[in-house]
Amino acid sequence: MKKIILLGMLLAALQGCSLREPMPAEQDSKTPTLTPRASTYYDLLNMPRPKGRLMAVVYGFRDQTGQYKPTPASSFSTSVTQGAASMLMDALQASGWFVVLEREGLQNLLTERKIIRASQKKPNTPVNIQAELPPLQAANMMLEGGIIAYDTNVRSGGEGARYLGIDISREYRVDQVTVNLRAVDVRSGQVLSNVMTSKTIYSVARSAGVFKFIEFKKLLEAEVGYTTNEPAQLCVLSAIEAAVGHMLAQGIERHLWQVAGDNSPASNDTLDRYLTQNKVDPEGGGEGEGE
C-alpha cells in the first residue's frame, strides 16, 4: 500500500513539473506567421524589371517522383508536397515578370461565370454583376514541368566521443529534391527555356549522455538530445524559385524577353550571378542549385 501511495506521489510530482516547465518543443509560439523565405525569393525581387510583363499560365506542376514516405510512417503519404503549382505561381508573381492567369482551377472559374450569366437574366440583379462578362484573357506562355526527383540519404555521417561513461555525438543526413521548369510558347509549342534545379534537405541529430556507477548497485544514466529536420516543402519552394530565376536569366541572355530601358542587365549583381551559374551548361540545360 505504501508503495502505491509513493508511486502516486511521484507521478503527481512529475505531472506538476511538466505543467510548470514545458518541454522546448512546447514553448514554440502558437501564433501563425508568414512562411519563411530563402535567399532565392529575394533573388527574384532583385532581378531587373521587365520591359513588359508576360502573360503566363500554369496548368499543373505535379509530383513526378513516385516517392512515398517510408513505412511505418505511412504507406500512402508522398515525400514531397502536392501543392507545387501554387508555389510556382507565387514565385512567378514575386518576380514581377509575369501576369499569372488562373488555369489550375479553370473549371471552377468557368462554372462561376455561368452562374453570373444565369443571374443576369433574373430581376433584381445585383449591380456588381449586371455588366456583360469580358472574355478570359489568353496567355502567350505556358509553364510546364514538375518535381522530378527526390533522393533520400544522398549523404550521411556523424561524429562522437565517449570518455568515462560520458558521451556526445552528432549525426546528419542529406536528401535532395530536383525540379524541372519549362517555358513554352503557346502559339508555336516551342520550348523557349528549360531549367533543372536541385536543393538539399538537411537533417541533423545531436545527443549527449552519462552512464556511470556512483555507488555499488547504484547506476546513474541520463540522456538528452534533439533532432532538426529542414522542412521539405520549403526546400521545394526554394528550388522552384531558383528555377524561375534561372529561366529569367536564360531568357534575358537569349533575348527572348527584355528588361526595362532604364535597367541594364550588366549592372545587376543577381542577374550576373545566375548567368554565371548557367554557363555550366551553355547549351541551355541551365542546371543550378537553390541555396
Sequence and secondary structure as in RCSB ss.txt:
>XXXX:A:sequence
MKKIILLGMLLAALQGCSLREPMPAEQDSKTPTLTPRASTYYDLLNMPRPKGRLMAVVYGFRDQTGQYKPTPASS
FSTSVTQGAASMLMDALQASGWFVVLEREGLQNLLTERKIIRASQKKPNTPVNIQAELPPLQAANMMLEGGIIAY
DTNVRSGGEGARYLGIDISREYRVDQVTVNLRAVDVRSGQVLSNVMTSKTIYSVARSAGVFKFIEFKKLLEAEVG
YTTNEPAQLCVLSAIEAAVGHMLAQGIERHLWQVAGDNSPASNDTLDRYLTQNKVDPEGGGEGEGE
>XXXX:A:secstr
 HHHHHHHHHHHHHHHHHHHS  GGGGS  S       HHHHHHHTS  BSS EEEE S  EE S  B  TTT S
SSBSS S HHHHHHHHHHHHTSEEEE  TTHHHHHHHHHHHHHHHTSSS  GGG S        SEEEEEEEEEE
EEEEEEEEEEEEETTEEEEEEEEEEEEEEEEEEEETTT  EEEEEEEEEEEEEEEEEEEEEEEEETTEEEEEEEE
EEEE  HHHHHHHHHHHHHHHHHHHHHHTTSS B TT  GGG HHHHHHHHHHTTSTTTT  EE  
